[in-house]
Amino acid sequence: MPIDLAGMSWLNPPPENRMEDRRLICRSGLETDFWQGTYYGFHRDSGHFLYQSWQGDFTAEVSFTGRYEALYDQAGLMIRHDDRHWMKCGIEFTDGARHFSTVVTNGHSDWSAFRLADDFEEMTVRVTRMGDALFVQYRTDNQPDWRMARLAWFAPEMTELAVGPTFCSPQRAGFEVAFSNFSLTHVVSRDIHG
């Protein structure tokens, strides 16, 4: 469903965002990111995040396109309890190509990524929260079947969450992304093999 900004809030609003043709068009601020410590040593909580509050289990989906040009340009979906407990997933530009990227942060961040084929424009990401797990899936406009990207642990006691689209540009300003759909509902399915 098209993004409905009613009931949603920004963490670190971007310098530019507007609704156009039922899409939310945004541009990033300078050197924005979400990361906690691991390998790089820095702590960043400056990325852009448009969220809706949720309690308990859920399924969230977001569809988006982006103009990925600089190292670490990224867009997708975030699940957040606080600045030290969150997950973000979607596309990240690294090594000259788009990768499906997932960062899970429980005090410290980890990062997994795999290279994507170049023959798509729009991606949809789905995350389902089930107790102590986040089940991450994706599909593209030319590959309509859901594909599994990750099953990650997420502390079950963290029930008060913020969920929604996110984007960052750690190396620059002006990364442009368009979000065309966002939904947040009760769990659609608990089957991770179907």
N, C-alpha and C positions, 0 to 999 in steps of 0.2 A: 504494500500500500504506500502511496506517496507520503513523504515526511510531513507530519503535523507538528509544528513547533510549539503548539499549546501544551503546557505541562512539561516542557523540556527546558533545561538550563545549560549554560556554557560553563565549563571549567577552562579558563584561559581563552576567552573569546578571540577569534582570529581578527586581523585588521580589516578583513573584507569578507562578508557573507550576504547572500541575497537569494531570494526565491525567484526562479526563472523557469517557465515551462514545466512547473511542478517538480523541479529539481532544486536542491540546495547547492548553490555554487559558492565555493570558498577559496580564499588564498591564505597561505600560511604566513606567520610572522617569522622573524629572523631567528635561525638556529633553535627551533623548537623540538622538544623530544620528551619521551618518557623512558627512563632507564634508572636502575639502582645498582651501581657498584661494579658488578662482575666484570672482570677482565679490563675494562676501560678505566675503572676507578672513579668515575664521576657519578653524580646523582642529579638527575634531571626530572623535573615534574612540570615542564613548561609547554607540553604538547596541547593541541586543541582537542576538546572533548565535549560533544553535545549529548546530554544524557537525560534519561528518565529514571526515576527511582523505582526499585522493585524489591520485594521481600520474598525469599524462598526460591524454589525451582522455576525455570522458565525456558523458553526457546526464543532467541532473538535472531533477526536477519537484517542485513543491510546490503544494498546494491550500490555500486559506485564505479566511476571512471576517474582517471587522473592523468596528468601530464608529467610522467616520471622522467626526470632528466638528470638530477644530481644524486650523488651517493646518499643513500638512506631515505630518500623521499618515500613516504609511506602513508597508506590510508586503509581503513577497515573498521573493525568493531572493537570496543573496549568493554570489559567487565571490571568494575572497580569497587573495592571496599574502602581503601584509603591509599595514601601515597606509597605505602610499602607492600600492599596486597592488591594485585590487579593482574589482568591478562589483556593483551592486545593481539589481534591477528588480522591478516589481510595481505595486501601487496606491499613489498618493500623493494626498492631499487638498489641493487648491489652487484658489483662485478659486471656492470654494464647491461644488466638484464633485470626483468621483473621476477621476483621470487615470492612464493607463498611463505609468509613469515609468521611465527607465533612467539611471543615473549610472555612467559609466565613469571610473575614476581611474587615471591613469598619472603620478604625481607631483602633478598637479592634477586636480580633478574637472570633468567636464562634465555637463550635464543635458539630456535630451530628454524631452518629455511631450506626450501628446495626450489630449483629453477622451474619456471613455467614456460609452456609453449608461447610463441609470440602471436598466435593467430586468434586473438580475442580482443574485445574492447572493454566490455563490462564484466565485472565479477560480482557474485553474490556470496556472502559469507553467512554461515549459520552457526550459532553456538547454543548448545543446550546444557543447562546447569541441572545436574541430578545429584543431590546430596554432596558428596565430596569430589565430584568430577565435573569437568568442563569438556564436552564433546564438540570438537571443532570440525566443520565441514565447509566445502566450497563448491561452486560451480561457475561456469562462464557462459557467455551468451552463445557460444558455439558448442558447448559441452554441457547439456542440461541435466545430466545425472549428478547427484550429490557424491562427492568424493571425500573420504576421511583424510584429515590433515593431522589431527592429534587428539589424544585423550589425556588430559592433564589433571593432576590433583589440585584441588582448591578447598581450603579449610571449610568444613561444613558448618562450623559455628558462625561464619561470616554470612549472615542472611540479609543484612541491610546493604544493598548494592546499588550502584549507578551503572546503567547500561546504555550504550549508544554509539554512534559514529565517532571516529577519531581520525586525526591526520596530523602529520609532523613533517618538518624539513630540517633535520639537524645541521645541514651544511649551508643553508641559504634561507632567503625569504622568497615568497611569491609562488610556492608550489600550488598549482590549481587542481582542485578535486571537485567532482560533482556527485552528490548523493541523490539517488532517484527513489529509493524505497527504504523504509525502516519499519519493522514490526517487533513487538515485544508482547508475548503471550504466555499462557501456561504451557507446559511441556507438550510438544506436538507428538513425539514418539520417544520411547525409552529403548528402542531397538537400535543398537549400533552396528548391526550386521545386515540390515535390510535395505 
